Amino acid sequence: AQRVTQPEKLLSVFKGAPVELKCNYSYSGSPELFWYVQYSRQRLQLLLRHISRESIKGFTADLNKGETSFHLKKPFAQEEDSAMYYCAQGSGNTGKLIFGQGTTLQVKP
Amino acid sequence: EAGVTQFPSHSVIEKGQTVTLRCDPISGHDNLYWYRRVMGKEIKFLLHFVKESKQDESGMPNNRFLAERTGGTYSTLKVQPAELEDSGVYFCASSLTGATESGKLFFGSGTQLSVL
């Protein structure tokens, strides 16, 4: 079965420090991968998707098929980045997403 | 544009009771999904509607859960009878297209269900 793993429940960094939220997936084909974010008292929302190779709010994520990883990175964390981050993998073409357990990012001043 | 709306935001019921959750998707979105996050675990897929048809209900835990989407507009998720392990946050999401090439699901705020 397809599975998405986020090994860290909590990641705490100081403002200005680099951030890397880890995500590993299990899929032998060409995966469709996404990062979703939920800020405090807000809805879960799409942050970025690997297919568009975009940088959103300074975050990037590179697909590494060899390591089956899709880690989320930002060179300089900001306090407003504090949120819950979920890595997700698409399953077929139905729009069904398989989510990881989520990582809480805490950026301290 | 109104977002995905879920009612109620919180529900506290006793074991054995029935609860019905409602989701109003974004107007025009044919695809509607239900997800659930149980405390400390990942967000899990429950089912997917395309208009009024169930496209995929592989994630429904058991027959105590019944989802409907009459007329292809809003959807309800009924739990009858509720058990303690049903506690969690139930999310609804909708999308214009079902394909994961967009991956853009619009989520509601969720319903926090507590079964005592």
Interface residues (C-beta under 8 A of the other chain):
Chain A: V4 E32 F34 R43 L44 Q45 L46 R49 I51 Y86 A88 G90 S91 G92 N93 T94 G95 K96 L97 I98 F99 G100 Q101 G102
Chain B: G3 V4 N31 Y33 Y35 K41 E42 I43 K44 F45 H48 Q55 D56 F91 A93 S95 T97 G98 A99 T100 E101 S102 G103 K104 L105 F107 G108 S109 G110
